């Protein structure tokens, strides 16, 4: 297996691992919590390193996960006081814990290969150099196996607790009435997020983890209307963005993480513009249709009001009706042409009259 292929597989595995919890973060409107956790778990890594003195120790993963869950607990504790909203509580805890980690690294880890850039930026191009060798057998990059393991764990947890996650996401009170313990489900989800973040540090860094966790989920949210479809779409979108971003990076000889993040950004931009229900194009076409419908309805009502009256030739005249509607002539002509095509009006003796179909439509309105 070539280095290129290994990097591609690592990117795919990380994207799958991140997409699964990302869906529920987006649905719970907790996207900023992912940003906070990706930074504060660095404190767990630092503290675990001080205990083990080994950057390869599994306790680093445990420590980071514990601090990630602790971040959620502290944030909610402050929010539950009622003095500040959730965003403000995240803004208090996130910089506090992250700053403590930076201070500890600056003071006590000057000779260790442990710094902020290692955790936040990452470099997936170096991931294949860290190999998993068992009995002289090279099993591939460690990051690939870790990412696949986390992806499998996340997938199994979602499959096992899908009903509980779904119900507690949309109605925590009802979930509690059914005995699903929404608080426990919430912390299970936050544990998934913390575990995914720290497992992805070495491969892609925390910055890209945020993009892979939130970006595909938001895109899937715009395109789909069910949780299952959103989960499936988020995983597929994450894989596609990882593959395209990696190939673009190799082609242009640029940062792989940067290329993947940029690809996610472009995909989100396309989704915002093109989604069938809420995209800019759909919104523009819907508003255009409503404006045209309103214009035609106003014209029909005006003609109906003055039809068969002494002033019909003036009020409904081809050359004068625009003055009474307070429209410009071209605008009026377009509306009349469209109504004629629908068989709602016709012209007689130089002024507009409604057909039986047009009269029936106006009566439905009024």
C-alpha positions in Angstrom: 0.0 0.0 0.0 1.4 3.4 -1.0 1.8 6.4 1.3 -0.8 8.2 -0.9 -3.3 5.4 -0.3 -2.6 5.2 3.4 -3.2 9.0 3.8 -6.4 8.7 1.8 -7.6 5.8 4.0 -6.8 7.8 7.2 -8.7 10.8 6.0 -11.7 8.6 5.1 -11.6 6.8 8.5 -11.4 10.2 10.4 -14.2 11.6 8.4 -16.5 8.7 9.2 -15.6 8.8 12.9 -16.3 12.6 13.1 -19.5 12.6 11.0 -21.4 10.3 13.3 -21.4 12.4 16.6 -21.4 15.5 14.5 -25.0 14.9 13.3 -26.3 14.9 16.9 -24.2 18.0 17.8 -25.8 19.9 14.9 -29.3 18.7 15.7 -28.8 19.7 19.4 -27.4 23.1 18.3 -24.2 22.3 20.1 -21.8 22.9 17.3 -19.7 25.4 19.3 -19.3 22.7 22.0 -17.3 20.7 19.5 -15.0 23.7 19.1 -14.6 23.9 22.9 -13.9 20.2 23.4 -11.4 20.1 20.6 -9.3 22.7 22.5 -9.9 21.8 26.1 -9.1 18.1 25.7 -5.5 19.3 25.2 -5.5 19.8 29.0 -6.3 16.1 29.5 -3.4 15.2 27.2 -1.0 17.4 29.1 -2.1 16.1 32.5 -1.9 12.5 31.4 1.5 13.1 29.9 2.8 14.4 33.2 1.6 11.2 34.9 2.9 8.7 32.3 5.8 10.7 30.7 4.9 8.8 27.5 3.2 10.4 24.5 2.1 6.9 23.2 0.4 6.0 26.5 -3.4 5.1 26.2 -3.9 7.2 29.3 -3.6 10.3 27.2 -6.8 9.2 25.4 -8.5 8.6 28.8 -7.3 11.9 30.2 -8.5 13.9 27.1 -11.9 12.2 27.1 -12.4 12.9 30.8 -11.5 16.6 30.4 -13.8 16.8 27.3 -16.7 15.5 29.4 -15.7 17.8 32.2 -15.9 20.7 29.8 -19.5 19.9 29.1 -20.3 19.5 32.8 -18.7 22.8 33.8 -20.3 24.6 30.9 -23.8 23.3 31.8 -23.1 24.0 35.5 -22.5 27.7 34.7 -25.4 27.8 32.3 -27.8 26.3 34.8 -27.2 29.1 37.2 -29.4 31.2 34.9 -26.9 34.1 34.9 -25.4 33.5 31.5 -26.5 31.7 28.3 -24.9 28.6 26.9 -22.6 30.5 24.4 -21.3 32.7 27.2 -20.6 29.7 29.5 -18.7 28.0 26.7 -16.7 31.2 26.2 -15.8 31.1 29.9 -14.7 27.4 30.2 -13.1 27.0 26.8 -10.3 29.6 27.1 -9.8 28.8 30.9 -9.0 25.1 30.4 -7.1 25.7 27.2 -5.0 28.4 28.7 -4.2 26.2 31.7 -2.9 23.6 29.3 -0.7 26.1 27.4 0.7 27.4 30.7 1.6 23.9 31.9 3.2 23.0 28.6 5.3 26.3 28.6 6.4 25.7 32.2 7.1 22.0 32.4 7.3 20.5 29.0 10.1 22.5 27.4 12.1 19.4 26.4 9.2 17.2 25.4 7.7 16.9 21.9 4.4 18.2 23.2 3.1 21.6 22.0 0.0 23.4 20.9 0.7 23.0 17.2 1.0 19.3 17.6 -2.5 19.0 18.9 -4.3 21.8 17.0 -2.8 21.7 13.5 -1.7 18.2 13.0 -0.3 16.8 9.7 -1.9 13.9 8.1 1.1 13.6 5.7 3.2 12.4 8.7 0.6 9.9 10.0 1.9 6.9 7.8 5.3 7.2 9.5 3.9 6.0 12.8 3.5 2.3 12.1 1.8 -0.5 14.1 4.3 -3.4 14.0 3.4 -6.7 15.6 6.0 -9.6 15.6 7.8 -7.9 12.7 4.6 -7.6 10.7 3.7 -4.1 9.5 0.0 -3.7 10.0 -0.1 -0.1 8.7 -0.4 3.4 10.2 -1.4 3.5 13.9 -3.7 6.5 13.1 -5.6 4.4 10.6 -6.4 1.7 13.1 -7.3 4.2 15.8 -9.6 6.1 13.6 -11.3 3.0 12.3 -11.7 1.8 15.9 -13.3 5.0 17.0 -15.5 5.0 13.9 -16.7 1.5 14.8 -17.3 2.4 18.4 -19.3 5.5 17.4 -21.3 3.5 14.9 -22.1 0.8 17.4 -23.2 3.3 20.1 -25.5 5.1 17.6 -27.0 1.7 16.5 -27.5 0.6 20.1 -28.9 3.9 21.4 -30.5 5.3 18.3 -34.0 5.7 19.7 -32.7 7.2 22.9 -30.4 9.6 21.1 -33.1 10.6 18.6 -35.8 11.2 21.3 -33.6 13.0 23.8 -32.3 15.2 21.0 -35.8 16.5 20.0 -37.7 16.2 23.3 -35.6 15.5 26.4 -38.7 15.7 28.6 -40.5 13.0 26.7 -37.3 10.9 26.7 -37.2 11.2 30.5 -40.9 10.1 30.8 -40.0 7.0 28.8 -37.2 6.3 31.2 -34.4 6.9 28.7 -32.3 9.1 31.1 -31.5 12.0 28.7 -28.7 13.3 30.9 -26.9 10.0 30.6 -27.4 9.9 26.9 -26.1 13.4 26.6 -22.9 12.6 28.4 -22.5 9.4 26.3 -22.7 11.6 23.2 -20.2 14.1 24.7 -17.9 11.1 25.5 -18.1 10.1 21.9 -17.2 13.6 20.8 -14.2 13.8 23.2 -13.0 10.3 22.2 -13.2 11.2 18.5 -11.4 14.5 18.9 -8.5 13.2 20.8 -8.2 10.1 18.6 -8.0 12.4 15.6 -5.3 14.7 17.0 -2.3 12.9 15.7 -3.8 12.3 12.2 -5.4 15.6 11.3 -5.3 18.0 14.3 -8.2 19.6 16.2 -8.9 22.3 13.6 -9.8 19.9 10.9 -11.7 17.7 13.3 -14.1 20.6 13.8 -14.6 20.9 10.1 -15.1 17.1 9.6 -17.5 16.9 12.6 -19.7 19.9 11.8 -19.3 20.6 8.1 -20.7 17.3 6.6 -23.5 17.2 9.3 -24.6 20.8 8.4 -24.6 20.0 4.7 -26.6 16.8 5.3 -29.0 18.8 7.5 -29.7 21.1 4.6 -30.4 18.3 2.1 -32.2 15.7 4.2 -35.3 15.6 6.4 -34.7 12.5 8.7 -32.1 11.6 11.2 -31.2 8.3 9.5 -30.8 10.0 6.1 -28.8 12.8 7.8 -26.5 10.2 9.4 -25.9 8.3 6.1 -25.5 11.5 4.0 -23.1 13.0 6.6 -20.8 10.0 6.4 -21.0 10.0 2.5 -20.4 13.7 2.3 -17.5 13.5 4.8 -15.9 10.7 2.7 -16.3 12.6 -0.6 -14.8 15.8 0.9 -11.9 13.8 2.4 -11.1 12.1 -0.9 -11.5 15.3 -3.1 -9.5 17.3 -0.6 -6.7 14.8 -0.4 -6.4 14.4 -4.2 -6.4 18.2 -4.6 -3.7 18.5 -2.0 -1.5 16.0 -3.8 -2.1 17.6 -7.2 -1.4 21.2 -6.0 1.2 20.2 -3.4 -0.6 22.0 -0.6 -1.6 21.2 3.0 -3.9 18.1 3.0 -5.8 19.3 6.1 -6.3 22.7 4.5 -7.5 21.2 1.2 -10.0 19.0 3.0 -11.3 21.9 5.1 -11.6 24.1 1.9 -13.5 21.3 0.1 -15.9 21.1 3.0 -16.3 24.9 2.8 -17.1 24.8 -0.9 -19.5 21.9 -0.4 -21.3 23.9 2.3 -21.5 26.9 0.0 -23.0 24.8 -2.8 -25.5 23.3 -0.3 -26.6 26.8 0.9 -27.1 27.9 -2.7 -28.7 24.8 -4.2 -30.7 22.9 -1.6 -34.2 22.3 -2.9 -36.1 23.7 0.1 -34.0 26.4 1.8 -31.2 27.2 -0.8 -30.9 30.6 -2.3 -32.0 29.5 -5.7 -35.1 27.7 -4.3 -35.9 30.7 -2.1 -35.5 33.1 -5.1 -37.8 31.0 -7.3 -40.4 30.6 -4.6 -40.4 34.3 -3.9 -40.6 35.0 -7.6 -43.6 32.7 -7.9 -45.3 34.3 -5.0 -44.8 37.8 -6.4 -46.2 36.7 -9.8 -49.1 35.0 -8.1 -49.9 38.1 -6.1 -49.6 40.3 -9.2 -52.0 38.2 -11.2 -54.4 37.9 -8.3 -54.5 41.6 -8.0 -55.2 42.1 -11.7 -57.9 39.5 -11.7 -59.7 41.1 -8.7 -59.4 44.6 -10.3 -60.9 43.4 -13.6 -63.7 41.5 -11.8 -64.5 44.6 -9.7 -65.0 46.9 -12.7 -66.3 44.3 -15.3 -69.7 45.1 -16.7 -69.7 48.6 -15.2 -69.9 51.9 -17.0 -66.1 52.5 -16.3 -65.0 49.1 -17.5 -63.4 50.5 -20.7 -61.3 52.9 -18.6 -60.5 50.8 -15.5 -59.8 47.6 -17.5 -58.6 49.2 -20.7 -55.5 47.7 -22.4 -53.8 51.0 -22.4 -55.1 52.4 -19.1 -55.4 49.5 -16.6 -51.7 49.9 -15.6 -52.5 53.5 -14.3 -55.3 52.2 -12.0 -53.2 49.4 -10.8 -50.2 51.8 -10.3 -47.9 49.4 -12.3 -45.7 50.1 -15.2 -47.0 49.0 -18.7 -44.5 46.2 -19.3 -45.2 44.7 -15.8 -49.0 44.8 -16.6 -48.5 43.3 -20.0 -46.5 40.4 -18.7 -49.2 39.6 -16.1 -52.0 39.9 -18.7 -50.2 37.6 -21.1 -49.7 34.9 -18.5 -53.3 35.1 -17.4 -54.4 34.8 -21.1 -52.3 31.7 -21.5 -54.1 30.2 -18.4 -57.5 31.0 -20.0 -58.5 33.4 -17.2 -59.1 36.6 -19.3 -59.5 37.8 -22.8 -59.6 41.1 -24.7 -62.8 42.6 -26.2 -63.4 46.1 -27.5 -60.0 47.2 -26.2 -60.4 46.2 -22.6 -59.9 43.1 -20.5 -62.7 40.7 -19.5 -62.6 37.6 -17.3 -63.5 34.2 -18.7 -65.9 32.0 -16.7 -62.8 30.2 -15.4 -61.3 33.6 -14.3 -64.6 34.6 -12.6 -64.7 31.3 -10.7 -61.1 31.7 -9.5 -61.8 35.2 -8.2 -64.8 34.0 -6.4 -62.7 31.4 -4.7 -60.4 34.1 -3.5 -63.0 36.5 -2.2 
